[in-house]
């Protein structure tokens, strides 16, 4: 791009900075990803303030979250083509520029419509940034050190959602909800400055036509699926609108498959799914995203609504689990180097699923210690999964397949997360209507919800067991 400083070749930068250069690139890309993750996880605390400021209902204000998540999910899809066409450096810088500009625009937005527009732009930029860390990891690091690199990369990304709500709350109390828009800006600016000087020029530019038709069909399918799940809240399971969205998602998916099979350069090559390990890994990523995002929603709500914890007490109860996650990640990265990533992933899925079983069996009489034990076990499992799952899914692929495959597993995880939160929320409401919203009925409702998540992880374990085992 002519307005960017001239990029230096990879070999020149590698010669100048030595063996640590791969780690420098990973750090820069990870820092940019943190900027996007901060936008993802910080805005929930602003919903009540936005409701009061604009005089809107919560169903309308939720568009700040729904619009962001939908834009983020869809924007992941063209990332592989963008990297092939313009190079990682240019795509990274442009995504950060859009993220920063949208954040500043949201800060100054005078009306709610512009707030939603700024959130959608933030989501698009964050969606492009999301797969870049995995792609850099797989292309830069040899097999024997990928696990350690993945562990270090995911420490910051996993830590960010834990601290973002607290930071956002402080900004909101002191400066108002507008300040939350700026939370990721410092990270984006630092990452952009470092990328200008230290990210290399692309070794090869691949010029191929972009699959607009494929993007169109997948976008329609994604948005219809998200709206169909969201409509379970506002319209119900038996609503014609809900079923219409489900049918539209199925038809659009079928048309994408038909299109991809007939196109020389589709947005996603269907041949990737002919490889059993990748197909099973994608299913595991979807299930893992479903369980992770759903549990992030369900556990705090359970502590406050069923066990009558205050917000502060609930936060303190979950803090040991966050510490356990941070301590587990570097160890899990080394385990993924020493053992086959498949088995590390299976151990993590089993531990994460076990935490839901503990909550499900003990929901009616779980104490403070039991909560800490169950959440710590779950976060240890999450720490094992994060570095190993991508390695287990992608280790056997050729370098030219890494772009699309990284996007697919990120897309599957994100889509699973969106569906997980919506489905679990509806499931809890349904079970509360049957059992009651006061003890002991409410405990039964949440117990069954936790066991639902345990079932999702059981299916993920079955899928992961069918992946081919190979050393990292």
Secondary structure, 3 states (H helix, E strand, C coil): CCCCCCCCCHHHHHHHHHHHHHHHHHHHHHHHHHHHHHHHHCHHHHHHHHHHHHCCCHHHHCHHHHHHHHHHHHHCCCHHHHHHHHCHHHHHHHHHHHHHHHHHHHHHCCCHHHHHHHHHHHHHHHHHHHCHHHHHHHHHCCHHHHHHHHHHHHHHHHHHHHHHHHHHHHHHHHHCHHHHHHCCHHHHHHHHHHHHHHCCCCCCCCCCCCCHHHHHHHHHHHHHHHHHHHHHHHCCCCCHHHHHHHHHHHHHHHHHHHHHHHCCCCCCCHHHHHCHHHHHHHHHHHHHHHHHHHHHHHHHHHHHHHCCCCHHHHHHHHHHHHHHHHHHHHHHHHHHHHCCHHHHHHHHHHHHHHHHHHHHHHCCCCCHHHHHHHHHHHHHHHHHHHHHHHHHHHCCCCHHHHHHHHHHHHHHHHHHHHHHHHHHHHHHHHHHHHHCCCCCHHHHHHHHHHHHHHHHHHHHHHHHHCCCCCCC
